[in-house]
Amino acid sequence: MAVAIAGAGRAEVEGEAVCTTGMKGAMLSGFTFWLLGVFVLAGLLGWQTWRARQIQAEAVAREAALIARNAALSEAASRAEAKARQLDGVLAALSDGVSVVDAELRLVGWNPRFAECAGVPRRALRIGMPMAEVLRLQAEAGEFGLVDPEAEVAQRMALLRGGFFVPRVRRERPDGSTVELRRAALPEGGFVTVYSPVMSTPAPHYQPDLAAAFDADWRSRIPRLCAVAAEGDAPAVRALAHALRGIAANAGWTVLAMTLGLIETAAEDGDLAKVSALVAMLPLDPPA
């Protein structure tokens, strides 16, 4: 009986020891997992911090590169602008007229002397102006002689579209002076033209047949000028006044040429009252 009781006591003690050992093992295992979790969380937080710093560093590097590129572009633009100003200054100082026409045969650049040397109104010029309009103004002003303006424009435009032009040519202007045209093709299409005055002499005395032609041209255009002035069509007034001014300059009618110049300016300004007053001063018949 005593042996049984002693065995039972030992078994109970051993059971408690086993239970205590199991609890300690469980606690140790739980602590291990908790510690592992802490390490994992710390590693994740560390990686996130490192990645955030890396992203920030990349953003700073991109911003620095963008600032450097913008600075380079700004410097290049400043150099280009300075060169453009220098070129404008050179062109403005030239005694020759210069014009630039693009591949689509549109006026894209000119210097202050171009309008005077080419015989077109300065205020009529604009960027992108079709070359046909420039030629029409010249034809109507008598820059190509006594020609039909529309036919002359069509002929010259056909030559230009075909890529044909004479590199150097001299042309007598309505006031009797001579201008030399030098034209060169541009690499990407279009061309640049230089108008160089060769001489400046008074207009020659015209023969009777030329005088008759001027008289007929005047009589045919004056009624049209009066009509468009009465209608208040400023662009048509400007074009007709410009054409008649060329005729008057060719014929030596100085006062009429000056009056027509005033009409042209008034039409450009849109001053229709002044246009009407000046047109009323023009004679229907040219000076004898």
Number of C-alpha atoms within 10 A of each C-alpha: 6 7 8 9 10 11 12 12 12 12 12 12 12 12 12 12 12 12 12 12 12 12 12 12 12 12 12 12 12 12 12 12 12 12 12 12 12 12 12 12 12 12 12 12 12 12 12 12 12 12 12 12 12 12 12 12 12 12 12 12 12 12 12 12 12 12 12 12 12 12 12 12 12 12 12 12 12 12 12 12 12 12 12 12 12 12 12 14 12 11 17 17 12 13 15 21 23 25 20 20 23 19 15 12 19 19 24 17 17 22 19 18 20 23 20 13 21 23 21 22 21 13 10 15 17 13 11 14 16 17 19 17 16 20 23 22 23 22 24 27 29 26 24 17 18 17 13 13 20 13 12 16 21 14 11 16 17 12 12 15 13 9 13 11 15 9 11 12 12 14 16 16 23 23 20 17 16 18 22 18 21 16 19 15 17 13 8 8 12 20 20 17 20 21 23 21 19 13 12 12 10 10 15 13 12 13 8 9 9 14 15 12 14 20 18 13 16 20 15 13 15 19 12 14 20 19 13 17 25 16 12 18 15 22 16 18 27 28 21 24 27 26 26 25 27 28 27 26 22 27 23 19 16 13 11 20 21 14 17 25 19 19 28 25 19 20 25 19 14 16 14 20 13 16 26 18 12 16 20 12 10 14 12 14 12 17 11 6
